Amino acid sequence: MAEGKTVLKILFGALLLSSVVACASTSDPVSSVATMSRDQLEQQHIDILCRGYGKGGYEPVRSELIRRGALTAEEWKLVEQHQIRIGMSECGLVASWGKSGVYVTRSRSMLSTETVTDWTFQDCSACKTRHVTTRDGKIVQWEP
């Protein structure tokens, strides 16, 4: 009986270790955009690029976002000042406010034909939260 418990403990330990290794080896596409080649950036979903730019302001990511026309000239000005405005795109929002060290959460709901997304930005776990609401990909309101 004791041998069976020992075997189970060893198997459980091995399973736990393999899970940790698997999680550690999975690369986060948002964090890895900084090291991607131009070809790799071209293959990324726009959401990954916008979030990646927000994390680090990487010039190759900016170039890819410009190539795709992801942000207007006015949005780029706001992003560089870490500001947002009504009508700004979700890409502009996360590129502007989603910097490294900021906790970002979002929840989506479908209301008839509209997609409403509530965003929460927080600089640290003890810091005040800022809330933004987007409708169909554009900012409609926020709490500074």
Secondary structure as a PSIPRED ss2 file (coil, helix, strand):
# PSIPRED VFORMAT (PSIPRED V4.0)

   1 M C   1.000  0.000  0.000
   2 A H   0.000  1.000  0.000
   3 E H   0.000  1.000  0.000
   4 G H   0.000  1.000  0.000
   5 K H   0.000  1.000  0.000
   6 T H   0.000  1.000  0.000
   7 V H   0.000  1.000  0.000
   8 L H   0.000  1.000  0.000
   9 K H   0.000  1.000  0.000
  10 I H   0.000  1.000  0.000
  11 L H   0.000  1.000  0.000
  12 F H   0.000  1.000  0.000
  13 G H   0.000  1.000  0.000
  14 A H   0.000  1.000  0.000
  15 L H   0.000  1.000  0.000
  16 L H   0.000  1.000  0.000
  17 L H   0.000  1.000  0.000
  18 S H   0.000  1.000  0.000
  19 S H   0.000  1.000  0.000
  20 V H   0.000  1.000  0.000
  21 V H   0.000  1.000  0.000
  22 A H   0.000  1.000  0.000
  23 C H   0.000  1.000  0.000
  24 A H   0.000  1.000  0.000
  25 S H   0.000  1.000  0.000
  26 T C   1.000  0.000  0.000
  27 S C   1.000  0.000  0.000
  28 D C   1.000  0.000  0.000
  29 P H   0.000  1.000  0.000
  30 V H   0.000  1.000  0.000
  31 S H   0.000  1.000  0.000
  32 S H   0.000  1.000  0.000
  33 V H   0.000  1.000  0.000
  34 A H   0.000  1.000  0.000
  35 T H   0.000  1.000  0.000
  36 M C   1.000  0.000  0.000
  37 S C   1.000  0.000  0.000
  38 R H   0.000  1.000  0.000
  39 D H   0.000  1.000  0.000
  40 Q H   0.000  1.000  0.000
  41 L H   0.000  1.000  0.000
  42 E H   0.000  1.000  0.000
  43 Q H   0.000  1.000  0.000
  44 Q C   1.000  0.000  0.000
  45 H C   1.000  0.000  0.000
  46 I H   0.000  1.000  0.000
  47 D H   0.000  1.000  0.000
  48 I H   0.000  1.000  0.000
  49 L H   0.000  1.000  0.000
  50 C H   0.000  1.000  0.000
  51 R H   0.000  1.000  0.000
  52 G H   0.000  1.000  0.000
  53 Y H   0.000  1.000  0.000
  54 G H   0.000  1.000  0.000
  55 K H   0.000  1.000  0.000
  56 G H   0.000  1.000  0.000
  57 G C   1.000  0.000  0.000
  58 Y C   1.000  0.000  0.000
  59 E H   0.000  1.000  0.000
  60 P H   0.000  1.000  0.000
  61 V H   0.000  1.000  0.000
  62 R H   0.000  1.000  0.000
  63 S H   0.000  1.000  0.000
  64 E H   0.000  1.000  0.000
  65 L H   0.000  1.000  0.000
  66 I H   0.000  1.000  0.000
  67 R H   0.000  1.000  0.000
  68 R H   0.000  1.000  0.000
  69 G C   1.000  0.000  0.000
  70 A C   1.000  0.000  0.000
  71 L C   1.000  0.000  0.000
  72 T C   1.000  0.000  0.000
  73 A H   0.000  1.000  0.000
  74 E H   0.000  1.000  0.000
  75 E H   0.000  1.000  0.000
  76 W H   0.000  1.000  0.000
  77 K H   0.000  1.000  0.000
  78 L H   0.000  1.000  0.000
  79 V H   0.000  1.000  0.000
  80 E H   0.000  1.000  0.000
  81 Q C   1.000  0.000  0.000
  82 H C   1.000  0.000  0.000
  83 Q C   1.000  0.000  0.000
  84 I C   1.000  0.000  0.000
  85 R C   1.000  0.000  0.000
  86 I C   1.000  0.000  0.000
  87 G C   1.000  0.000  0.000
  88 M C   1.000  0.000  0.000
  89 S E   0.000  0.000  1.000
  90 E H   0.000  1.000  0.000
  91 C H   0.000  1.000  0.000
  92 G H   0.000  1.000  0.000
  93 L H   0.000  1.000  0.000
  94 V H   0.000  1.000  0.000
  95 A H   0.000  1.000  0.000
  96 S H   0.000  1.000  0.000
  97 W H   0.000  1.000  0.000
  98 G C   1.000  0.000  0.000
  99 K C   1.000  0.000  0.000
 100 S C   1.000  0.000  0.000
 101 G C   1.000  0.000  0.000
 102 V C   1.000  0.000  0.000
 103 Y E   0.000  0.000  1.000
 104 V E   0.000  0.000  1.000
 105 T E   0.000  0.000  1.000
 106 R E   0.000  0.000  1.000
 107 S E   0.000  0.000  1.000
 108 R E   0.000  0.000  1.000
 109 S E   0.000  0.000  1.000
 110 M E   0.000  0.000  1.000
 111 L E   0.000  0.000  1.000
 112 S C   1.000  0.000  0.000
 113 T C   1.000  0.000  0.000
 114 E E   0.000  0.000  1.000
 115 T E   0.000  0.000  1.000
 116 V E   0.000  0.000  1.000
 117 T E   0.000  0.000  1.000
 118 D E   0.000  0.000  1.000
 119 W E   0.000  0.000  1.000
 120 T E   0.000  0.000  1.000
 121 F E   0.000  0.000  1.000
 122 Q E   0.000  0.000  1.000
 123 D C   1.000  0.000  0.000
 124 C C   1.000  0.000  0.000
 125 S C   1.000  0.000  0.000
 126 A C   1.000  0.000  0.000
 127 C C   1.000  0.000  0.000
 128 K C   1.000  0.000  0.000
 129 T E   0.000  0.000  1.000
 130 R E   0.000  0.000  1.000
 131 H E   0.000  0.000  1.000
 132 V E   0.000  0.000  1.000
 133 T E   0.000  0.000  1.000
 134 T E   0.000  0.000  1.000
 135 R E   0.000  0.000  1.000
 136 D C   1.000  0.000  0.000
 137 G C   1.000  0.000  0.000
 138 K E   0.000  0.000  1.000
 139 I E   0.000  0.000  1.000
 140 V E   0.000  0.000  1.000
 141 Q E   0.000  0.000  1.000
 142 W E   0.000  0.000  1.000
 143 E E   0.000  0.000  1.000
 144 P C   1.000  0.000  0.000
